[in-house]
Amino acid sequence: MTAKILVVDDIVFNVKLLETKLKQEYYEVFVANNGVEAVKKAKELNPDIILMDVMMPEMDGIEATKIIKNDPNTMHIPIIIVTALNAQEDKVNGLSAGADDFLTKPINDHALITRIKSLLRLKFMMDELRARHVTSNQLGVGEEIIIDESNKIEGAKVILVDDDVAQAKKIKEKLNSAGISVDIVTEEQETLSLAEKNNYGLFIISTQLIDSDGLRLCSHIKNHDKLRGIPILIIVEEADEKTLTKGLEMGVNDYLLYPVESNELLARTTTQIKRKNYQDALRENYIHNLSLSVIDQLTNLYNRRYFDIHIKNLVTNAASTGKSLSLIMLDIDHFKNINDTYGHQAGDVIIQEVARRILLGVRPTDLSARYGGEEFVVILPDTKLEDAIKVSERIRQSVEMYPLTTVDSLEIKCTLSLGVSALNSDDSPENLLKRADQCLYKAKEGGRNRVVAEEAFFT
């Protein structure tokens, strides 16, 4: 997972230490020596993460964070505040200013890398949503996203999973005082059932439950289609680094330490709810603004027009950031025979079902489009060739192994041929598509019902 990280600190030793640690993980590191420089470089570099020290000359880290988070061009960049040990006031002020996390000095190497990876997962998803919004604007169907953060907290709903009665009561009272309603539950099934029925902005889950496993519940939420977009804040013992690390690796968004400090609770809860509101606004905005001019009416996938514009944006972004990008082109084998044998209505149902199975085989951030007729294309941001091959094989098997059923309950067996290409450093959208198309041709020529990747015959 490559990324650009901006380290902000006025002490050379601290900068060099962080720079060494981050470069060992193959991150690209940039440096700013004060808050003023941090604000400037955030705009110029558009980093994926900012590590922001608090105490600096000219402008401290708290003020710099406020400015960056209030700028629509930089507000999406995650900021990790770096504080002195036990500087509780700095932590709360930083989170209130919009920071996404904090680390205390001396910085634990494992905690540093784990927190960065956790925030990067969210950042890359947000980047893809923002990119789709830009594409919609270029097509003339997008609108400006205006989000008044100050009006988004009151009325929010939180589900708290905690069997410590005293602690649960304390948490509920603090959040209620800010206009946030809290439903308290104590076991897993009740949590999932309640969450499916209500529009929650955050899960707060204790990892010290007596009769349930808090992390297992987190895992179930992250694997639940309807619930996985809701952020999770876990409560964990300070010495329980193993539980914390597992939680962050599975996608938990944030954490609080026992005993829960009420101001930090409110600050972290507020940050997560605002982040979800922004994410939801982005998603609803492009869904609302995309019209039939960019959606294929038969499959509800994006159409060729949208794809042609969006791939240019993704290639430009990947080239500027050094991130991977792969493309899959696929075609239904012997589709003319299906139409001739069963009729065009059955053929339309087959196309719809193949589109559905493509969507089931890819991530929400991957873009699937109907390229024309029975041909489809999938763009996979931040994905290397070998991973794209695995995705292609998963899609191929999903069609081959299970017959497709028409409206007349007729089961039709069909297969797919797939070609896979990956972006090179000096590549163009046209060349990326051309190579995938050549691979698709090779798959057809080789007997169909197979995946062919470019390195199989371009090396």
PyMOL commands that set and color helices and strands:
alter all, ss='L'
color gray80, all
select helices_A, chain A and resi 12-24+35-45+61-70+88-96+109-138+149-151+165-176+188-197+214-222+241-249+262-289+304-321+335-342+344-361+385-401+429-445+454-456
alter helices_A, ss='H'
color red, helices_A
select strands_A, chain A and resi 4-8+28-32+49-53+79-83+101-104+157-161+181-185+202-206+232-236+254-257+325-332+367-372+375-381+404-405+411-412+416-422+451-453
alter strands_A, ss='S'
color yellow, strands_A
deselect
rebuild
show_as cartoon
